[in-house]
Amino acid sequence: MLAADKVDSTTGLQMAYLKMGAPRSYQPLILQYPPLLPGDGKAILGDALRWAKTIEADIAYLDPPYNQHSYAGNYHIWETLVLFDQPSIYGVACKRTDVREKKSPFNSKEKAVQALSQLLRELKATYIVLSFSNEGFFSIEELRSLCEVRGPTLVLNHYHKRYIGAQIGIYNPKGEKVGKVSHLQNSEYLFIVCPDRSSWNSLKRALENGPAEKVYIQTELFT
Ligand SMILES: C[S@@+](CC[C@H](N)C(=O)[O-])C[C@H]1O[C@@H](n2cnc3c(N)ncnc32)[C@H](O)[C@@H]1O
C-alpha cells in the first residue's frame, strides 16, 4: 500500500483518475517494509466499537472519519489491495460494490456523537488521544465536552495545508473550473484525555518543559 501510494495516478482520493497518467505513475513500484517500532505488536482489523471494551493500552489513539465521506469508498483501491480479491465494481472509478453497504456510524453526524461517546467511555487507556479536524461534524467545544466526560483534556491545534482538491479548485468532468479556491489551511486538533488524576499530573509536568513538537502552535489547557 505504501509503495502503491507513491505511484498512483489520482489527486489523492480514488474517486477518479488523471486522464494522462501522472508522471509519478511511470516510476517503478518499490516494495519496502515500513519503519517498525522494536518489540512485539498486535494488529486487529475490526469495528472500534466492538473492540473498545476488550483492549487495555497506555495510549488509545482515535482517528475517526470527520464527516460524511466514507474512507472505504474514497480509498477503495487500498481496500482491494488488503483484501486481495476480485470484487464486483461500479461507476467510472470502478469502486467495489460492497463499499455501498459498508457504513460507519462516524460518517453520520447523529450516529457519530453516540459512537464517539461510547468509545471514549469504554476505552481502558492511560491516555486517550482523539484527532479531529475543524472541518468535521463537531466544533472544538462539542468535542471538548465529549472528551471531558472521561477526564481533564488538553487540546492542541496544528494548522495544516488542506487537501489537494482545495488547493487546485473544483473542476467538472469536462475539465472546466466550476468552483473557487476558498481557504488553504485548516486546523487539525488533538484532544489528549486523561482518564485519571495521575495521567493528568504527568501530562502537566511534561508540558512544563514545553510541548515536544514545535508544530503545536496553540495550546489550551482545560482543568
Ligand atoms: C481519518 S481515517 C484515519 C486513518 C489512519 N489513522 C490514517 O491516518 O491513515 C479514519 C479511518 O477510520 C476507519 N473507520 C471508520 N469507522 C470505523 C469503525 N467503526 N471502527 C474502526 N475503524 C473505522 C475508516 O475506514 C478510516 O480508515
The ligand as an SDF file (V2000), in Angstrom:
LIG
                    3D

 27 29  0  0  0  0  0  0  0  0999 V2000
   -9.3860    9.6360    9.3080 C   0  0  0  0  0  0  0  0  0  0  0  0
   -9.1610    7.9590    8.7510 S   0  0  0  0  0  0  0  0  0  0  0  0
   -7.7000    7.5850    9.6220 C   0  0  0  0  0  0  0  0  0  0  0  0
   -6.8720    6.5560    9.0140 C   0  0  0  0  0  0  0  0  0  0  0  0
   -5.4600    6.3800    9.6170 C   0  0  0  0  0  0  0  0  0  0  0  0
   -5.3850    6.7570   11.0030 N   0  0  0  0  0  0  0  0  0  0  0  0
   -4.5050    7.1880    8.8070 C   0  0  0  0  0  0  0  0  0  0  0  0
   -4.0290    8.2340    9.2550 O   0  0  0  0  0  0  0  0  0  0  0  0
   -4.2080    6.7660    7.6660 O   0  0  0  0  0  0  0  0  0  0  0  0
  -10.4630    7.1100    9.5710 C   0  0  0  0  0  0  0  0  0  0  0  0
  -10.4050    5.5820    9.4810 C   0  0  0  0  0  0  0  0  0  0  0  0
  -11.3900    5.0120   10.3620 O   0  0  0  0  0  0  0  0  0  0  0  0
  -11.9430    3.8560    9.7600 C   0  0  0  0  0  0  0  0  0  0  0  0
  -13.2250    3.5610   10.4170 N   0  0  0  0  0  0  0  0  0  0  0  0
  -14.4510    4.0760   10.1720 C   0  0  0  0  0  0  0  0  0  0  0  0
  -15.3580    3.5720   11.0240 N   0  0  0  0  0  0  0  0  0  0  0  0
  -14.7030    2.6990   11.8420 C   0  0  0  0  0  0  0  0  0  0  0  0
  -15.0940    1.8450   12.9240 C   0  0  0  0  0  0  0  0  0  0  0  0
  -16.3610    1.7810   13.3570 N   0  0  0  0  0  0  0  0  0  0  0  0
  -14.1440    1.0880   13.5040 N   0  0  0  0  0  0  0  0  0  0  0  0
  -12.8580    1.1260   13.0990 C   0  0  0  0  0  0  0  0  0  0  0  0
  -12.4200    1.9200   12.0960 N   0  0  0  0  0  0  0  0  0  0  0  0
  -13.3320    2.6940   11.4680 C   0  0  0  0  0  0  0  0  0  0  0  0
  -12.0260    4.2610    8.2880 C   0  0  0  0  0  0  0  0  0  0  0  0
  -12.1350    3.1480    7.4570 O   0  0  0  0  0  0  0  0  0  0  0  0
  -10.7160    5.0150    8.1110 C   0  0  0  0  0  0  0  0  0  0  0  0
   -9.6860    4.1360    7.7580 O   0  0  0  0  0  0  0  0  0  0  0  0
  1  2  1  0
  2  3  1  0
  2 10  1  0
  3  4  1  0
  4  5  1  0
  5  6  1  0
  5  7  1  0
  7  8  2  0
  7  9  1  0
 10 11  1  0
 11 12  1  0
 11 26  1  0
 12 13  1  0
 13 14  1  0
 13 24  1  0
 14 15  1  0
 14 23  1  0
 15 16  2  0
 16 17  1  0
 17 18  1  0
 17 23  2  0
 18 19  1  0
 18 20  2  0
 20 21  1  0
 21 22  2  0
 22 23  1  0
 24 25  1  0
 24 26  1  0
 26 27  1  0
M  CHG  2   2   1   9  -1
M  END
$$$$
